């Protein structure tokens, strides 16, 4: 059994880059003047000759990463999600996605849990944007061990990848000896027959707490962790819909274009069932303590459990 740890996935990302550097000498890391916040400073301090600070110029950073990839390097271009996925979208689309270059775009501090930085930095659209880039793999790991495994998988995958990082610390739950990470394959954390909760990223730990609460109330909920939003595990999603008949998706992202829409896109054509989406409802965030904002937007265990009970009552 691996040690249980509590840390932000952005920190796990920085540790993974540093640990993989010797095994993968073609890995280089770029940042946009945020290395301490994104934790790429861990790599920078260990391998300064393979680190480039591009300054507050994210569009240029993605262009530099594309050039490095065309020369055989494996660049990780890192900034806050609002900038690496948002501000630099045109460069990601045309300079990385169109030629299918081996660039890893990394978005830290995504979602409303950025907290006091406010709406301009609380990117709740990054997954939607990156899903639309043809050939882009989209990863949203949920804890320390999953992030480390995802970074290694991204290094070994030849082609563009987007990785979403969180700011808040989360307690690890993927620390069993049987844990296995595979691109494009979701993980069933808890089996159940009454309904299925499908969660991603920071919300997986909240959903796990909700499932435990529901169990005490007599609701047998299945919980699926979707760390790879694109390509999504279609087989697992369809099986859950057929076996439980009711789906709730949970994400710290807009309900438009994220996990919920990805799940609906699968089920509408293969197994139409009722899907309830929990996320940010077509609105901007605002400044405030991270946990207070998560509560305000219904991104907590209590609201997930309450939604599940309402779904059961209507069935």
Secondary structure, 3 states (H helix, E strand, C coil): CCCCCEEEHHHHHHHHHHHHCCCCCCEEEEECCCHHHHCCHHHHHHCHHHEEECCCCHHHHHHHHHHHHHCCCEEEEEEEHHHHHHHCHHHHHHHHHCCCCCCEEEEECECHHHHHHCCCCCECCHHHHHHCCCCCEEECCCCHHHHHHHHHHHHHCCCCEEEECCCCEEECCCCCCCCCCCCCCCEEEECCCCEEEEECCCHHHHHHHHHHHHHHCCCCEEEEECCEEECCCHHHHHHHHHHHCEEEEEEEEECCCCHHHHHHHHHHHHCCCEEEEEEECCCCCCCCCHHHHHHHCCCCHHHHHHHHHHHHHHC
